[in-house]
Amino acid sequence: MLKRRLRLLLVAALLPLIAATAMLGARPAAAAGLTRVTNFGNNPTNLNMYIYVPASVAPKPALLVLVHYCSGSASGIFNGNGHDYVTAADRYGYIIVVPEATRSGTCFDVSTANALRRNGGSDSTGIMSMVAYARSHYPIDAGRIVVSGFSSGAMMTNVLAAEYPDVFSAASAFSGVPAGCFATTDGSLWNSQCSGGNISKTAQQWGDQARAMYPGYTGRYPRMQLWHGTTDTTLAYPNFGEEIKQWTNLNGLSQTPAYTDHPQSSWTRTRYGNTGTQATVEGISIAGVGHQLPMSGQLAYAIAFLGLDGSTPSSPPPSSSSSSPRPSTSPSDTGGGTGACRIADTVSAWNTGLTENITVTNTGSSTINGWALKFTLPSGQVITSGWNASYAPASGTVTATNVSYNGTLAPGASVTLGFQANHTGNAAAASSFSLNGSSCTSA
């Protein structure tokens, strides 16, 4: 049984979210769009499973596990502060699994010994049964199984990524704590020292604590995006720095950021390992904000980080890290398929910088094996880094060429790529797109 203090603190902190959800009106147990799944596999703590399958599913859809906060529910997060994930699923064709805690307080167990080891027999075990169910019923892309959660769900996000690094390719946690920080020995699910931000360890110690959840594993760990408000008093702000220690260590990275910027005036974003939208570890600190994340517009950044805004994997799945990479293809190896194409692009700009994400869809009737996307940058823009393609030159008329894992585009398939650039005042999108010599239309 959760302590009364847990319920009071987390309910109070989440009042803005609860109120916003309540404005949507009373919802049945299976809210519109969500389907309840029973008998989905091993479920030792009696979790409920809900799944959302959009009307148009991608040929190999990504899978998002979306984990709610304390006092929350599947329908609450689906219709409330997680709804931007749902809207994006309708656009990009990925599937969402929403676990629901049923114990008093509806928090997830990230504290007991069973919860903090792989296949240990607590909530994480039931959630992984849901993942297995989705994979057995839909053609899920094994390279794009991701997890995101808020508060209690953020803590579970950290735990799932630590226990199942061979399953999840990326994670995004809003207002959480490091995996293992909430551990208790008295049966309680509340750890006051951790919630207060009073547990500090070295990066190696945090990494070792996570590695102990899956002993013997030597593969790579998921990419991790971490969000926290500086005035959070429910899961205090120092936990943000401790999470960064843990995930940089698990990924073999320095704690010195490779890149720092301010996408919005109150945000400080640090990237570790690399500088693109899908950095290995990314932290976003938001000044003057308490325990009320995510807020409007933030999930767009999480969707791009998680690689949910395309239909090809942003990287090979973690379990394939020891295998040889597939040879890259070149645009000359087209297999007879140049085809037509459609472009959808979005720009996020600030002061003298911007990022642009470009989704290319093969609208032709032939498979493209090796692609080169040519486009023109506005005057004054210079590419500083990119992802999911190689770019040359850095300004003017640019050619983006596929990398080893995304060179094949079947008819109707899409690939998302992007870049970061400096600008001198003109932050407009690129123009004049052509794919392997064929002009593209705009979505």
N, C-alpha and C positions, 0 to 999 in steps of 0.2 A: 504493500500500500504506500503510495507517495505521501510524503509529509504535507501537512496542510500549508506549510510555508511555500513549498514548490508551487502549489496551485495558486496561492494568492499572488506571489511574485510574478509568475508568468502570465496569469490572466490579466493582472493590472498592466503589465507591459504591453500586452497585445490588445488592449481595449480598442485602439484605433482600427486594428484589423478586424476584430470581431464586429465592431459597429458597422464597418463597411460591408462585411459579409451579410450582416443582418438586414441591411437595406435592400438586399436582393430578394428578400422575402423568404418565407419558410420553404424548405426543400425536402422532398422525400428522401428516404434512405438511398435510393438510386437516383441521383440527380440527373437532369437532362443531359444526355451525352455520355454519362458514365454507366458502365455495365458491371454489375456485381458478379464476381466469379467465386464459386464455391468448389471445394474438393480439388484445390490446385496443387496439393502436395503437402510435404511435411510442414506443419504449422503449429509448433509447440506452444506458442503463447496466444493462440486464438485471434490472430489479426484478421481483419477483413481485407479482401482484395477487390479493387475496382480497376477497370481498364477503359481507356479511351482509344477508339480506332476511328480516325477521321474518314470522311466519305471517300476521299481519294488518297489511297495509301501508296507510297513510293514503291518501286519494284523491290528494293532492298531497304526497308525502312530502318531508321535509327530507333532506339528504345530509350525513353527517358523514365527513370524512376523518380517520382516527385513525392517528397516526404513532408508531411504537415508538422505544425508546431504543437506544443502542449495546449490542451483545451480545444484543439482543432479537429477536423474531420476531413474525409476525402472530398465530400461535396463542398466544404468550406474553402479548401485551398484551390479546388478546381474552378469554382465560380468566383472566388475572391482574389487574393493577392497573387495567385499563381496563374491567373487566367491568360496572361500574355503568352505563357507556354502553350496553352490550348489553341489560341489564335494562330500561333506559329505552326503548330501541328497541322492545322487545316491547310496552311499554305505549303508546307514542306513535306507533308505526308508521313511524319513519324508517329509512333505509337507511344502512349503514356500509360504507365502502371502507377496506381496511387494506393499505397498501403494505408491502412487505417488502424490505429491502436484502439483497443477496446477496454483497457484497464481504467480504473478511476483516474481522472485527470488527463487521460488520453495522451500521455507522454510516451516516447519510445525508450526502451531499455538500452542505455549505453553505459551502464554502471556495473552490472553483475559479472561474475567470472564467465558465465555462459555467454553473455552478450559480447565479451571481448576476446573471443577466439573463433576462428573459422569453423563453421558447422557446429557451433557450441550448444545450440538448442534454445536460443532465445529469439528476440525479434528479428535479428539479422538473418537467422536461418529461414524464418517464414518469408521474409522479403526475397531471399534468393530463390525460394520455391516459386514465387510469383514471376521472377525473371525467367526461370526455367520453363514455366508454363507458357509465357509469351513467346519464347524462342521455339517451343515445340508446335505452336499454333500459327505462327506468322514467319515470313522469311526475313527475320531480323538480321541486319548487318552486324556481324560479330565485332567489327572494328568501331562501332558507334553505339555502344551500350553505355549510357551515362547516368549520373545521379545528381539531384539537386534537392536541397531542403532548407527550411527556415527554422531557426531556433532549435528546438528539440530535433527537428528534421535535419538541421545543419550538423548537429552533433552526430546523428546517425549517418549522414553523408560522409563525414570523416571516417567513421568506423567501417562502413561498407567498403570505402576505397582502400582502407588499410587491410581489411580481411580478404578482399576479393580483387586484388590488383590485376589478376589474370582475366577478369571479366570486364571491369569498367575501364574505359579509355580516358575518361575525364569526369570531373566533378565540380560543382559550384555550391558553396556553402555560405549562407547568409546568417550572420550572428551566431557562430558556433564556438566550439572549443576543440583543442587537439584530440585526436583519437586516443582514448585511454585516460584522459584528464578527469573524467567523471567517475572513475572506478571507485567502488566502495566495497567494504567487507562485511557490512552489517545487514545486508538485504535491502537497504534503502536505495532509492534511485536518485537521491539528491546529494551532491558534494558541495558543501558551502565554500570550501577552500578554492575549488576550481571555479565555481560560479563567480566568486569575488575577485578572480584574477590573481590569486595569491600563490599559485603553483607555477614556479619558474624552473625550467630545466635547460640543459644545453641542447643544441640541435641534435647531437649524437644520442643523448638520452631519449629525446622524443622519438627519434627515428627507431631506436632499439625497441621502445615500447610498442610502436606500431608493427615492427617486424616480428615481435613475439606473438602477434595475433595470427600469423601464418608462418610458423617455423619452417625453415628449410627452403623457402621461396627465394630464388635468386634472379628473377626477371625484373622488368622495369615496373615502376609504379605509375598510376594515372596522373595526367595533368590536373592541377588543382587551382581553382579560382576561389578566393576568400574575400568576403565582404564584412565590414564591421563599422558601426557608428561609434564615434569617440566618446559619447556621453552615455553609452549603454551601461546600466547599473544592474541588469538582470544576469547577463553573462558578460562580465566586465571586459572593457576594451583591451586590457593586457593579454587576454586570450588570443587576440588577433596576431600579435607578434609571436606568441608561442606556436600558433598554427603554422606561421611562415617558417619558423625554425624547423618544424617537423617535416614539412613537405619539401623544403629545399634539401634537407638531409636525405630523405627517401629517394629523391631524384638526383643525388650526387652533385648538388649545386652550391655555390657560394651564397651567403646571405647578403652579399652586396648586389643591389639591383643592377640588371643590365640596362634598364631604361626606367625613367620616372617621368610622369606627366600629370596633367590635371584636365581630364575630359570635361569636367564641370568645375565651377569655381570652388566648391566646397569639397571636391574629391582629390585625393592623392592616390595615384595608381602606380604601383611598382611591379616590374616584370623581371623574372629571374630565368636565366638559361638562354632565352632569346627574346626578341623585342616585338614580335608580331602579335596579332589578335589571339592566336592560340599559343601563347607563351607556355613554357613548362609549368611555371607557378606564377600566379598573378594575385596581387593583393590590392583591394580598393578600400581605403579608409575615408569615411565621410564625416566631416567636422560638424559638431553640434547636433548629431542625430543619435537617438537612443535605441531602444530595442524594438524597432518597428520596420525593419527591412524585410522584403524589398519594397522600394518605393517606385513611383511612376517612372517608367522608362528604363529601369535598371535591368530588367530581364532581357532586353534587346542585347545588352552586352554579354549576358550569360549565354544566350542562344548562340551568338557568334563564337564565343569561347568554346562551348561544348561541341561545336561543329554540327549543330542541328539545322543550320540554314543551307543545306545542300544534300545531295543524294549519293555522294561518294565519301568514303572515310577520309578524315583529315590526316590519319596516319594508320599504319598497320595495327591490328589489335595487340594489346600487351603480350598475350601468350605467344605471339610469333616473333618476339624479340630475338630469339636465338637462331631463327631461320635465316637463310640467305635472302637478301633483297631481290625482288624481281628486277630484271634488266629494264632500263628505261627505254621507251620508244621514242622515235624521232618523227617529226611531221611528215617525212618522206615515206614512212611505213604506214600509209593510210589504208591499206587493204582495199583500195578502191572507193573509200567512203569519205568524201569531203562534206557533202550535205549542206543543208541550211541550218541556221541557228537563231536562237532568241536570247536576248540579254536582259537581265534584271540587275540593276546596281544601286547601291546606297552609299552615301557619303556621310561621315561624321567628322565635323571640322571644329577646330579651336584655334585661336590666335594665329599662329603661323604653321599649324600642322593639320593633317587630316588622315583618316583611314577610309579606304573604299573597298567594299565587298562586291564582287561581280559573280553572278550565277549565270552560267552558260548552259543552255539546253540544246541538245541535238534534235532539231525538228525535221531532219532529213529521214530517208528510208534506209540508209546504210549505216553500219557501225563504223565509227571513226577510231582508228588505232594509231594514236599519236596526233596531237593537236598543237597548233600555234595560234594564239589569239592576238591579233594586232589591233591597237587602238591609239588614239591621240590624246595626250594630256594637255590641259590648258596651259598657256604661257605662265611660267614662273613655278610650276609644280615640278618637284624632283623626288623620285622614289628613293626612300632610305632603307626600306626592308619590305619583304613580301612573304607570302605563304601559299602553299599548294601550287606553285609554279616558279620558274626562273624568269627573270625580267631583264631585258636589254633593248636599248640603252635605258638610262634612268630618267630621261625626259624626252619631250617631243613625241615622235612616233615610236611607240614601245611594242615589243613582241613578248608576250608571256607564253612560255613553252611548258608543256606538261612535265611533271616529275614522275618517278618510277611507278608510283602506286595509283595514278589517276589518268593514265594515257588512253584508256578505252572508254568510249562513249557510245553506248547502244542507242538506237532510235528512241527518242523520248527521254533519255537519261540526262542528268545534269551534273555539273561540277561547279563548286564554289571556290574561288580564289580571291586574293585580295592583296593590298599593299598599304604601307604607310608612306606618306610623302610630306615634305615641306612645301609651303606655298608663300607667295608674296602678296596675297590679297585675293586672288581668284581661287576659290575653293570649290569650283564647279566640278561635276562628274566628267570622266573621260568620254570621248565620242568617237564616231567613225569606226565601230567594231567590225572586224571580219575574222572568220575562223577558217584557217587553211585556204585563204583566198576568197572565201564566199562571204558576202556581206550579211550582217546579222540585223534582225529587227529588234525593237525594244519591247519589253513586256508591258 
